[in-house]
Amino acid sequence: MVSDVMLKGVKRIIRVQRGIDNSDSRLVVFKEGRKRRRGSKALRPLEKALRRNVRGQKVFANAYLERHEKSSKKKRNGWMRDIHYNVMRAGLKSAKVLRLR
């Protein structure tokens, strides 16, 4: 049933058999094991903080860009008029991700 060559995207193979009383029985033929995380324990908190920081920057950039485009469409040079407000609002949104309070 299971060939020697597997596709990369295959996570598991389940064989479903119908019993005499029309009940389904499932048998897991292949299940991909979890990959071990690489990296030392000492650096995990630093990595976690760095990931959170990058996620916050991403949220900030997306929120600011959305507000920038909205201000730009509303009025001529609207992005310049609203820059302080837009930066502040985007900063508040990213602070939620960064857990700054």
N, CA, C and O of each residue as an XYZ file, in Angstrom:
404
protein
N       0.820     -1.190      0.000
C       0.000      0.000      0.000
C       0.867      1.258      0.000
O       0.709      2.117     -0.868
N       1.771      1.374      0.955
C       2.620      2.558      1.039
C       3.861      2.322      0.192
O       4.597      1.355      0.390
N       4.075      3.222     -0.749
C       5.244      3.068     -1.606
C       6.470      3.648     -0.911
O       6.358      4.355      0.090
N       7.625      3.341     -1.452
C       8.870      3.835     -0.877
C       9.061      5.327     -1.128
O       9.748      6.004     -0.363
N       8.461      5.835     -2.190
C       8.602      7.238     -2.545
C       7.350      7.977     -2.082
O       6.241      7.664     -2.514
N       7.535      8.965     -1.195
C       6.410      9.742     -0.670
C       6.519     11.180     -1.168
O       7.616     11.697     -1.378
N       5.379     11.806     -1.349
C       5.368     13.214     -1.698
C       5.713     14.039     -0.459
O       5.473     13.603      0.667
N       6.276     15.227     -0.667
C       6.707     16.050      0.460
C       5.541     16.540      1.313
O       5.670     16.657      2.532
N       4.413     16.823      0.684
C       3.285     17.406      1.409
C       2.457     16.413      2.199
O       1.539     16.821      2.910
N       2.747     15.126      2.100
C       1.932     14.112      2.765
C       2.245     14.109      4.256
O       3.384     13.876      4.659
N       1.223     14.369      5.072
C       1.390     14.373      6.523
C       1.047     13.013      7.116
O       1.724     12.523      8.020
N      -0.029     12.407      6.586
C      -0.403     11.083      7.076
C      -1.239     10.361      6.036
O      -1.856     10.983      5.171
N      -1.249      9.053      6.133
C      -2.064      8.218      5.255
C      -2.990      7.411      6.154
O      -2.541      6.714      7.065
N      -4.282      7.514      5.888
C      -5.277      6.792      6.678
C      -6.038      5.855      5.759
O      -6.506      6.256      4.693
N      -6.155      4.610      6.179
C      -6.897      3.614      5.407
C      -8.245      3.411      6.087
O      -8.314      3.045      7.261
N      -9.318      3.655      5.331
C     -10.671      3.518      5.867
C     -11.261      2.223      5.334
O     -11.263      1.981      4.127
N     -11.764      1.388      6.249
C     -12.395      0.129      5.857
C     -13.821      0.121      6.382
O     -14.093      0.554      7.502
N     -14.715     -0.375      5.558
C     -16.101     -0.488      5.978
C     -16.314     -1.895      6.526
O     -15.971     -2.890      5.887
N     -16.885     -1.948      7.718
C     -17.134     -3.237      8.353
C     -18.439     -3.857      7.863
O     -19.126     -3.293      7.012
N     -18.765     -5.002      8.402
C     -19.990     -5.712      8.022
C     -21.223     -4.908      8.413
O     -22.204     -4.878      7.670
N     -21.183     -4.264      9.561
C     -22.336     -3.492     10.038
C     -22.292     -2.028      9.568
O     -22.853     -1.155     10.230
N     -21.638     -1.757      8.445
C     -21.520     -0.425      7.830
C     -20.856      0.609      8.750
O     -21.124      1.804      8.626
N     -20.013      0.171      9.648
C     -19.266      1.111     10.478
C     -17.870      1.293      9.868
O     -17.287      0.359      9.319
N     -17.363      2.498      9.980
C     -16.041      2.801      9.432
C     -14.974      2.519     10.477
O     -15.110      2.905     11.638
N     -13.931      1.853     10.063
C     -12.765      1.696     10.931
C     -11.580      2.317     10.207
O     -11.336      2.044      9.031
N     -10.855      3.149     10.926
C      -9.737      3.868     10.314
C      -8.429      3.364     10.890
O      -8.292      3.151     12.095
N      -7.479      3.181     10.001
C      -6.170      2.684     10.394
C      -5.120      3.642      9.846
O      -5.037      3.847      8.635
N      -4.319      4.228     10.731
C      -3.266      5.147     10.307
C      -2.094      4.314      9.819
O      -1.463      3.590     10.589
N      -1.810      4.430      8.518
C      -0.735      3.660      7.906
C       0.596      4.393      8.055
O       1.629      3.774      8.313
N       0.563      5.716      7.890
C       1.787      6.517      7.961
C       1.455      7.835      8.633
O       0.439      8.454      8.317
N       2.300      8.269      9.555
C       2.131      9.566     10.200
C       3.495     10.216     10.329
O       4.438      9.619     10.848
N       3.584     11.448      9.848
C       4.852     12.165      9.893
C       5.157     12.572     11.330
O       4.290     13.101     12.025
N       6.370     12.331     11.769
C       6.774     12.706     13.121
C       7.038     14.194     13.218
O       7.310     14.852     12.214
N       6.958     14.721     14.424
C       7.242     16.142     14.628
C       8.731     16.396     14.494
O       9.557     15.606     14.950
N       9.056     17.501     13.866
C      10.464     17.837     13.698
C      10.965     18.525     14.960
O      10.279     19.362     15.546
N      12.154     18.160     15.357
C      12.755     18.703     16.559
C      13.198     20.135     16.308
O      13.801     20.440     15.279
N      12.892     21.008     17.257
C      13.313     22.400     17.136
C      14.793     22.518     17.410
O      15.316     21.936     18.361
N      15.453     23.268     16.575
C      16.890     23.428     16.742
C      17.152     24.753     17.447
O      16.434     25.732     17.244
N      18.166     24.767     18.258
C      18.537     25.973     18.978
C      18.711     25.675     20.454
O      18.079     24.768     20.996
N      19.567     26.441     21.095
C      19.842     26.179     22.507
C      18.745     26.773     23.388
O      18.088     27.743     23.009
N      18.558     26.182     24.560
C      17.531     26.635     25.492
C      17.804     28.051     25.974
O      16.878     28.823     26.223
N      19.067     28.381     26.102
C      19.435     29.700     26.618
C      18.972     30.827     25.695
O      18.691     31.933     26.156
N      18.893     30.549     24.405
C      18.525     31.592     23.443
C      17.032     31.626     23.120
O      16.588     32.502     22.378
N      16.256     30.700     23.657
C      14.822     30.669     23.349
C      14.081     31.936     23.758
O      13.278     32.438     22.971
N      14.315     32.482     24.962
C      13.622     33.729     25.315
C      13.975     34.885     24.375
O      13.121     35.703     24.034
N      15.231     34.939     23.969
C      15.651     35.986     23.040
C      14.951     35.820     21.694
O      14.496     36.796     21.099
N      14.870     34.577     21.220
C      14.199     34.315     19.946
C      12.719     34.683     20.034
O      12.158     35.262     19.104
N      12.098     34.341     21.157
C      10.678     34.637     21.347
C      10.439     36.146     21.331
O       9.497     36.623     20.699
N      11.298     36.897     22.033
C      11.176     38.353     22.066
C      11.401     38.949     20.680
O      10.705     39.881     20.277
N      12.363     38.414     19.964
C      12.651     38.905     18.620
C      11.478     38.647     17.680
O      11.097     39.519     16.899
N      10.907     37.446     17.757
C       9.744     37.126     16.920
C       8.580     38.061     17.229
O       7.915     38.558     16.319
N       8.339     38.295     18.513
C       7.241     39.183     18.907
C       7.485     40.591     18.384
O       6.560     41.256     17.917
N       8.729     41.041     18.463
C       9.091     42.366     17.969
C       8.837     42.481     16.468
O       8.266     43.467     16.002
N       9.259     41.481     15.727
C       9.080     41.509     14.269
C       7.594     41.469     13.922
O       7.146     42.164     13.010
N       6.823     40.646     14.659
C       5.380     40.593     14.433
C       4.745     41.957     14.688
O       3.857     42.384     13.950
N       5.207     42.640     15.740
C       4.705     43.971     16.053
C       5.036     44.973     14.962
O       4.205     45.811     14.611
N       6.244     44.891     14.426
C       6.630     45.789     13.337
C       5.786     45.539     12.095
O       5.420     46.470     11.378
N       5.484     44.276     11.854
C       4.656     43.918     10.698
C       3.249     44.499     10.855
O       2.688     45.053      9.909
N       2.685     44.364     12.060
C       1.354     44.912     12.329
C       1.380     46.429     12.185
O       0.463     47.018     11.612
N       2.434     47.064     12.706
C       2.563     48.514     12.602
C       2.594     48.949     11.141
O       1.871     49.863     10.741
N       3.434     48.291     10.350
C       3.580     48.673      8.940
C       2.267     48.500      8.183
O       1.882     49.371      7.403
N       1.580     47.382      8.407
C       0.313     47.145      7.709
C      -0.753     48.146      8.132
O      -1.490     48.662      7.292
N      -0.838     48.424      9.442
C      -1.838     49.370      9.940
C      -1.550     50.771      9.417
O      -2.463     51.475      8.986
N      -0.282     51.179      9.455
C       0.053     52.512      8.969
C      -0.228     52.639      7.478
O      -0.778     53.648      7.036
N       0.142     51.632      6.702
C      -0.073     51.691      5.259
C      -1.557     51.815      4.923
O      -1.941     52.569      4.028
N      -2.380     51.071      5.647
C      -3.828     51.134      5.431
C      -4.352     52.543      5.714
O      -5.125     53.092      4.929
N      -3.927     53.124      6.839
C      -4.367     54.469      7.212
C      -3.796     55.524      6.260
O      -4.475     56.496      5.931
N      -2.562     55.333      5.824
C      -1.916     56.258      4.888
C      -2.716     56.332      3.586
O      -3.006     57.417      3.082
N      -3.065     55.165      3.052
C      -3.813     55.134      1.793
C      -5.197     55.745      1.954
O      -5.684     56.432      1.056
N      -5.831     55.498      3.095
C      -7.160     56.057      3.350
C      -7.092     57.584      3.430
O      -7.930     58.274      2.850
N      -6.094     58.110      4.147
C      -5.917     59.561      4.267
C      -5.579     60.182      2.921
O      -6.025     61.286      2.605
N      -4.798     59.474      2.140
C      -4.382     59.978      0.837
C      -5.560     60.083     -0.124
O      -5.616     60.993     -0.951
N      -6.498     59.148     -0.012
C      -7.676     59.174     -0.886
C      -8.672     60.242     -0.459
O      -9.373     60.810     -1.297
N      -8.738     60.520      0.842
C      -9.720     61.471      1.354
C      -9.447     62.898      0.883
O     -10.328     63.564      0.339
N      -8.223     63.352      1.097
C      -7.894     64.742      0.783
C      -6.567     64.823      0.056
O      -5.759     63.895      0.090
N      -6.365     65.932     -0.589
C      -5.085     66.177     -1.238
C      -4.036     66.368     -0.149
O      -4.235     67.150      0.781
N      -2.945     65.668     -0.263
C      -1.888     65.670      0.757
C      -2.424     65.282      2.136
O      -1.895     65.704      3.165
N      -3.472     64.478      2.135
C      -4.087     64.063      3.399
C      -3.165     63.210      4.240
O      -3.227     63.241      5.469
N      -2.313     62.449      3.582
C      -1.388     61.596      4.328
C      -0.460     62.436      5.190
O      -0.084     62.032      6.291
N      -0.089     63.630      4.672
C       0.823     64.508      5.406
C       0.105     65.174      6.579
O       0.682     65.356      7.651
N      -1.152     65.531      6.360
C      -1.926     66.161      7.431
C      -2.180     65.189      8.581
O      -2.159     65.575      9.750
N      -2.420     63.932      8.238
C      -2.795     62.932      9.238
C      -1.625     62.084      9.724
O      -1.841     61.092     10.420
N      -0.406     62.445      9.380
C       0.726     61.557      9.671
C       0.880     61.273     11.169
O       1.152     60.137     11.557
N       0.711     62.293     12.007
C       0.876     62.077     13.451
C      -0.200     61.141     13.986
O       0.081     60.224     14.758
N      -1.426     61.385     13.565
C      -2.547     60.554     14.014
C      -2.394     59.119     13.508
O      -2.609     58.166     14.257
N      -2.025     58.972     12.246
C      -1.877     57.630     11.665
C      -0.753     56.840     12.337
O      -0.906     55.647     12.600
N       0.356     57.489     12.612
C       1.477     56.815     13.279
C       1.078     56.414     14.695
O       1.409     55.323     15.158
N       0.355     57.316     15.383
C      -0.074     57.008     16.744
C      -1.020     55.802     16.765
O      -0.854     54.896     17.581
N      -1.999     55.794     15.879
C      -2.972     54.698     15.847
C      -2.305     53.373     15.466
O      -2.617     52.332     16.045
N      -1.407     53.411     14.512
C      -0.686     52.191     14.117
C       0.194     51.705     15.270
O       0.328     50.501     15.488
N       0.788     52.637     15.999
C       1.611     52.279     17.157
C       0.799     51.614     18.254
O       1.264     50.665     18.885
N      -0.416     52.107     18.487
C      -1.288     51.495     19.491
C      -1.667     50.076     19.093
O      -1.730     49.173     19.928
N      -1.914     49.901     17.812
C      -2.282     48.570     17.323
C      -1.116     47.595     17.466
O      -1.310     46.440     17.845
N       0.088     48.059     17.165
C       1.247     47.165     17.272
C       1.624     46.907     18.727
O       2.202     45.866     19.041
N       1.301     47.844     19.619
C       1.609     47.653     21.039
C       0.826     46.483     21.621
O       1.280     45.837     22.565
N      -0.347     46.212     21.061
C      -1.131     45.064     21.521
C      -0.395     43.767     21.231
O      -0.409     42.840     22.041
N       0.247     43.707     20.074
C       1.002     42.505     19.709
C       2.271     42.407     20.547
O       2.666     41.319     20.965
N       2.904     43.546     20.789
C       4.141     43.565     21.568
C       3.890     43.399     23.063
O       4.821     43.170     23.835
N       2.640     43.516     23.462
C       2.231     43.455     24.873
C       2.859     44.577     25.687
O       3.307     44.366     26.814
N       2.885     45.752     25.113
C       3.371     46.924     25.842
C       2.168     47.621     26.457
O       1.201     47.944     25.768
N       2.241     47.844     27.750
C       1.120     48.518     28.416
C       1.652     49.495     29.427
O       0.874     50.171     30.101
